[in-house]
Amino acid sequence: MSPNAGTPEPEGRVADAVRGNWVDRYAPEMARPYLRLSRADRPIGTWLLLLPCWWGVALAAAESGWRGWDVWIALGCAVGAWLMRGAGCTWNDITDRDFDAAVARTRSRPIPSGQVTVRQAVVWMLAQMVIAGAVLLSYNWVTVLLGLSSLGLVAIYPFAKRFTWWPQLFLGLAFNWGAILAYAAHSGTVSAASVVLYAAGIAWTLFYDTIYAHQDKEDDVLIGVKSTARLFGAATGKWLGLFLILAVTLMSAAILLALLPAAGPLKLALALAAPWAMGWHLLWQMRRLDIDDPAGCLTLFRSNRDTGLLAALFLAAAAFL
């Protein structure tokens, strides 16, 4: 029997939120709908937005050495990722409110369930963006401009599934921008290595968000929403293998571009362990994937926090050598 059997669900709980999450248990009741809009009860998205930032600052530090300022870059990216993921999810829920009401997994979200009005959601979104903007302004002007330029990607993403079978690509473009941004926060410039690292993150996003999209494929057919899960169908495994190879190859190339020829053998080996550790974790996911098991897809999707952390830890270790 489930440990939650016989326990009433918290009022307003979102269907795919982690059970017993801090929002449902501890947040003030009046704040819960807004925190649910920001997906604070589902933290995996914040991790997936943050981790490419940590890759970027760690790669830049491995290239030119750690600086005291890098601690703030890493912490500021964490704050910014939480806020901008919240703002982006709020925008997504505003634009998708009619779709969400028609899908079993999403009809419990705050807007379609009536916990929050559209006007309240807009105000909440703008508040998060203002605070995130204050964090961004603490960085150099190259980083500020990069941050502002990402807003277009964030704005477009919710509409992508209406006009393309590749909305996961648009998510990748938005979610991995932090790799370039955090690299620039350290170095003051955009390099070829940071752009290739960004591309590696996009391949990773195509991998994990295709798995995620398999949860909703039946509802998506009914309401006419496109996704790579629907596009690939039974061939999903082959496509995931391609995205795995691209992610590992591109991250390896980014590391070589940044560190050769100056890096010593140990630093280079530690840095290159990042994409290989990430690749093994992606392979582990592929071996356990059943595209017709929504609960299993969600579990594997959430495991990508560990995938990205493996890469971040090896890159950070290399930066200290």
Secondary structure, DSSP 4 states (H G I P E B T S, - for coil): --TTTTPPPPTT--TTSPTT-HHHHHS-TTTHHHHHHTTTTSTHHHHHHHHHHHHHHHHHHHHH---THHHHHHHHHHHHHHHHHHHHHHHHHHHTHHHHHTSTTTTTSTTTTTSS-HHHHHHHHHHHHHHHHHHHTTS-HHHHHHHHHTHHHHHHHHHHHHH-S-HHHHHHHHHTHHHHHHHHHHHSS--HHHHHHHHHHHHHHHHHHHHHHTTSHHHHHHHT---HHHHHGGGHHHHHHHHHHHHHHHHHHHHHHHHTTTS-HHHHHHHHHHHHHHHHHHHHHHHH--TT-HHHHHHHHHTHHHHHHHHHHHHHHHHT-
